[in-house]
Amino acid sequence: MRALVLLLAALAVLAVLALSGCEREQRRFTTPAGNTTPSANAARLSANQPALARADGVTEAQENRSPYIRNAYAVSQGKRLYRWYNCSGCHAAGGGGMGPPLMDTEWRYGSDPASIFASIMRGRPNGMPSFGGHIPEDQAWQIVAYVQSMSGGARKDVAPSRADGLYSGNPENARSEQPAQPEKKP
């Protein structure tokens, strides 16, 4: 009888550990708690906008961390949103085009999560539109996590595992990490 009680207790502990131990596939259906400033006080750096122009400010990253970088579902959502918002129109599949590449070691405005978030929300002069107020902040953070995975910045078990469509490059989880280098001044 005692052996049965110990066995059931061990199974209960294993079940609790199995259910609570994996953030990788956790699906969050609400915005993660506060990684943006509470008010839209940052200026837009670009007049280009994907819809009707807005003159109001945008939110900034409160911390320099991505709330989704360890979440496989959110990174895959970021990949979907990257295509959906036509980021590939300028950045192609990360290798660059009209816009700068996102898979290399040289980043014009910084490769840290807060800089990528600022590029999406505030825009950048001479091309990058300001998406602030046009898309929700949680979607911007999902795109940030995906962009980080493009240069090997996400764990292999989190980054998307296959290249969809006609893209002939390696999938994100097969890329080695590319540490960012400061921009070379002419």
N, C-alpha and C positions, 0 to 999 in steps of 0.2 A: 504494500500500500504506500509506504514511504517513497519507494522508487517511482511509483506512478505520479505522486505529487511533485517530486523533484523534476521529473520529465516534463510535466505540464508547465511548471514554473519556468524551466529552461526554454520551452517552446514559446511561451508568452514573452519572455525577454527577447528572444530572437525576432519575433514578429514585430515588436515595438522598435527594435533597432533597424530592421529592414524597412519599415514604413517611414522612419524619421531620418534616415541617413543619407538620402539622395536628393540633392537640390537640382541635379542635372536636368531632370525631366519635369520639374515642378512647373505647373502652369499658373501664372499669376493673372487673374482677370481684373485686377484693380491696379492703379498706378502705385509703384513702390513708394514707400514713405520717404518723403522729402529729400531728394538730391537736386532740387532746384530752389532758387531763391523764392520766397513767398510772394514777392511782387515783381511785376515786369518793369524793371528799372534800367535795363541795359539798352544801349542804342543799337539800332540796326547798322551794320557796316556796309550794306548793299541796298540799293533802291530796287534791285531786281527781286520780284516776288512771284510765286507760282499762281497767284490768283489776284483778286482785287487788292491793290496796294493799301497797306496800312501804315500809319505814321506813329503808332504807339510803340512803346518799348517792348522788350522781350525778356524772358527769364534767363538767368545764367546758372551754370552748375554751382551748387553749394560746396561740393567736395570734388576732388579730383579722382573719382572712382566711378566705375560703371556699375550700376546695380544689377546688370544682366550678364556680365562677362562669364559667369559660371553656370549659366542656365541655357541648356541646349535648345529648349523650345523658344526662348526669347531670341537667341542668335539666329535660329531658322526663320523666325518672324522678321527679324531685321533684314535677312536676305530677301524675303518676299517684299518687304517695304522698299528696299533699295531698288528693286525692279519696278515696283508699283509707282514710286515717285520719280521714276526715270532718272535716277542717279547714273545709270549706265549710259544715258545719252551723252554725258560729258566725260565720265570717268571710265567708260567701257566696263569690262568685267573686273575692274580694279587696276588694269595696266595703264590707264590714262588714255586720253584722247584730247578733246578740247580742254578738259580739266586735268589737273595733275594726277599721276598714278597714286594708288592707295596701297600698293603691295611692295613698295621699295623702301629704302632706308632714308630717303631724303623727303622731309615733310616741310612744306613752306610755312605752315601756321602751327605746327606742333602735332605730335602723334598721341599725346596723352588724352584720356577720356574727356577732360574739361575742354580742351582745345577743339576736339572733333565736335563735341556738343555745341560749342560756340560757333563753329563754322556752319553747322546745320541751322541753328536757331537765328543767329545774327547775320549770316551770310558773310561774304568776303568781297573786297573791292575787285572790280574788273571781272565779274563773271558769276561767282557763287551766289545764288539767290538766298534771301532770308526766308526760312520756313517758319520762323517764330510766329505764333498765333494762327498759323495755317494748319499745323499738325500738332497733335498732343505731345507733351513732353515725354511720356512713356514710349511712344513710337520713335521719337528722336533717340532715346537711350537704346532702344533695340537696334536701330541703325548703327549707333556708335559701337555696340558690341559686335555687330557683324563686320563693320569696317576694321575693327581691331583684329578680328579673326582672319581677315584677308591677308594681313602681313604676318600671320603666325602668332598673334598675340593672345589667342584663346587656347585653352587646354585641348589636347587632341580628342578627348571624349566629349567635348562641348561643341567644337566647330562643326559646321555642316560637312557631311561625309561624301557628298557626290556633287559633281558639277552638272547642273541641269542645263537643258537646251543644247545649243551648238557650241558652247564654250569648250575649247580643247585643252585648257590649262589644267593644272592639278587642282583637286578639290581643296577647300580651305584647311581641312585637318591633315593634309599631306604636305603642307608647306612648313618650311623651317622658319623660325622667328627671325624677323628682320629688325634689328635694333635701329632706332631712328638716329640719324645724323643731323647736326645743325646745318642750316642752309648755308651754302658757300656764297659769300658776297663777292661780286665782281671787282 
